[in-house]
């Protein structure tokens, strides 16, 4: 295995970034791959890396090698792409976010129209935990290098100001919105983070907050979207989404979803093996520093 110092890769935006073997190794380890498996993947793909190669091409090379060891390794490695596959408009991403919060002990609802003091607001997700009621703004992007600019938390702050005065009938009781929450499948700009932290906006992004980011929290509870699964075709995944089957855990709990896909018995066993491996083999749980709000217990 030989590193390739000085080799530049091309990001989706066209920007050049230096190839970093350590970064690639870390992403492979986070998929659940062993030392031996990571070493073998690097031995195969390192000679294939060339000046100007796209980061997407490098991802595909690593994905294919991981899949040779186990479907679940490739599935876990593909999380970022799988979240982008919940598009194109983000409707299923909102459904996934609601399920995500439910698995962390929140009560949730979606598709609500909330009249503010000035205008009406369409809610992506509303969540309740203890005495807090959260307005959750979901910002979905389907390109890997996208970032959420500061205008988004600014807009969310003005929205919260418009709805936080009134009392609403939510979850069968009268409640006021107490906080806003911005959730995205991509990264935040530094200005977004600075603005959100200053004004007390909860934010959850692909790599923020450090140690308990979206990717960390997904791995911690195995909250993988069904678009992660490498043993299903795109058409089969779309059929599951249309049935409101969003999480891999849904397929584990209720196998009638698989029945409706009319899979052969052999393929069904292969798919179910990937589902079980993906859920049962959790990664990086020891290194996560969970926020107080993110635990399994309802307050």
N, C-alpha and C positions, 0 to 999 in steps of 0.2 A: 504494500500500500504506500503510495507516494503522493504527498501533497503537491499542489500546483500553484506555487506563489506567483503573483503577478498576473494571473489569468483574470480577465474581466468577463462578467456575465451581463446579459442585457435584460433589464426588468421590463415589465409589461408596458411601462410608460416610455421605453426607449432609453432610459437612464442606464449608465454603466455602473456596476457595483463589483468590487473585487470578490472573487470566489473565496469563501471561508469554509475550510473543511471542518473546523470545530463546530460551526453553526449547523452544518449538515449532519454531523455525528449526533449532536444534541437532539435534532428533530427526529432522527432515526431511533434513538434511545427512547424518546417520549412516545413512540408508537408501541413500545413494549418489547422491541427487539433486544436480544441478548448481545453480549460483547462479541461473541463469535459471529452472530448474524450481521451485526453492524460492520464488522471487519470484512466479511465476505461481500457485502453490498458495495463497500468502498473499493475493494479490490477489483470488482467488475466494472464499476462506472467511472472510476478516476481516469483510466486511460481514454475514456470517451469524451472527457471534458475538453473543450477547445475555446479559444478566444472568441468572445461575442456570442457564445451559446446563450439561448434564452433561459431564464430561471424556470420557466414552465417546462422546457425540455428536460432540464435537470431533475425537476420534480417527477416527471413521467418515468425517467430512467430508474430513479430510486423506488418509485411506486411499483414498477414491474418486478424489480428484484425482491422487494419485501413480500409481494404476493406469492412468490415462489416458495417462501417459507410458511406463510399463513395468510389466508384471506383477511383475517382480523387485524393483522399488522398493517396491511395496506389500507384497510378501512379507517383505522385510527389515524394513520399518517395523512389521509385525505380529508381530515375534518374541515379545514379552511375551505377547500373546494366544495365539499358537501354542503356547507352552509350557503355558499354562493349558488348552489344548485337548487336552493329553495325558492328561487326567483321564477320568472324574471322580474316580477313586480314587487315581491316581498310579502305577499299575502300569507304564504305558508311559513315564512320566517316569523311573522307575528304569532301565528299559531304555535310555532315551536317555542318562542319566547314565553308564551303563557304556560306551556307545559313545563318549561325549564323552571319557572318560578314556583309552580305547583309542587314540583319535586323537591324544592328547597323550603317547603312548609308554608307557602303563601296561598291564600285563596285568590283566584283570578277570574276575570271576565273579559270578553273582547267585544268589539263591534258595538260600542255604546256611543250615543250622541249626547254630549253634555252641554247644556246651555250655560255659558259664562255670563259675566256682568255685561259684556259688550257683544259678543258673538257666540255662535254655537261651535263646539269642537268635537271632532270625531276621534274617539279614543282607539289607539292601537291595542293597548292592554291596560286594565286597571287591576291593581293588586292590593290585598289587605293582609296585614300581619300585626297582631296586637292592636295598639291604638293608632297605628299609622295606616293611611290610605295613600297609595302611590299612583301617580299618573305616569305610565311607562311609554315613552316615545321610542319607537323602533325605527332605526335607520339602517336600511338594507342596501348593500352595494354588491354588484356582481362582477366587479373587476378587482383583482387582488391588490393592486397598489393604491386603491382609493383611500382617502382619509376624510374624516368628518371635520369640517371647518368650524370656526368659532361661531359662525352665524346660527348653527343648529342649537347649541345650548342657550344662546341669546334668545332665540325664538321660543324655546321651551320655557325659559324664565318668564317671558311675557305671557305665555299661555297659562302657566301656573298662577300668575298674579290675577288673571281674569277669572279663574275657577275656584280659587282658594277661599273666597269670601263666603260663598253660598254653601248650604247644606243639601246633600243629595241622598236619594234613596238608593243605597248600594249594599249588596249582600244582605238584603232583608232588613236593613236598619238605616237610620239617618247618620250620615258620615260626612266629614269635610276632608278635602284633599290636603294632606300635610306635606308631601314632598313630591318632587319630580325625579324621574329616573330616565336616563338616556342609555339605550342598549343598541350596540351596533356589532356587525360581524366583521368590521374592518378596524383600522386604527384611528386614533384621534390626533389632531394636530396639537402642538404644545400650547397654542393659544386656547384651544378648546378645553384642555385639561386645566390650565391656569384659571380660566373663567369659571368653569364648573366647580372647581375646588373653592374658589373665593366665595361664590354664591350658594354653596351647600347643595349643589345638584349631584345626586348619585349618578355615577357613570360606570358603565361596564362595556369594555371593548375587547377586541381580539387579544391585545397584549396589555390591557390596563384594567384594574390596578395590578401592579407587580405582585406576583405570587398568588393572586386570586382573580386573575383575569378570566375572560369568557372561556378561553381554551383550558385553563386550569380547572375551572368549576365544572366544565363538561366532563373532563376526564375523571374528576373526583367522584361524580355520581353516575358515570357512564350514560350521559344524556345525549347520545349520538342521534342525529337525524337519520331517517331511513335512507337518505341519499348517500350515506357513507357506504352502504353495503355494496361490495364488489361482485357478489354472486347474482345480483339481479340486473336485468336490462333497464335502460332508461324508461322504456314503456311501462315496465312492471312497477318501477318506482312511482311514475306518474299516476298509475292506477291506485296505488296505495295512498298517495297524497289526496287523491280525489275522494277516497273513502275516509278521510280525516285521520289516517294512520300516519303520524308525524315522527314518532320516536321509535328507535329500534326496540326499546323496552315494550312498546305496544305490541309488537310482533311476538315477543317472548310471553307476554301475559295472555294474549288472545290469538291463538293460531288460526282462527277462522279467516283472518285477513289473507293468510297464505292459501287457504282453501279456495278463495275467490280468484286467485291468480291462475288456477288450473295448471300447476307445475307438475312435472313428472315426479314420481316418488324419489328418484335419485337426486334430482335437482333440489327438491324440497329438503332432503336430508343435508345437502351441501349448504343451503341457505341457512337452515336452522343451526348448523354447526358454527357458521360464522357469527350468527346472532349471539349464541351462548358464549363463544370465545370473546367476543367484543365486550359483552356485559360483565362476564366473570373475571376477566383479567384487567383489573384497574391499574392505572399507572400514576406515578408521581404523587400519590396521596400523602406520603410522609413529608413532602416539602411545602404543602399548601398551608398558607396562613389565612384561614377563612375569616371573613368579616362577621361580626356578631349576627347580622341579619341573615347570613347564609348558613343555616344549620337545618337539621331535619325536623326539629321540634316546633310545633305550632305554639305560639305564645297565648 
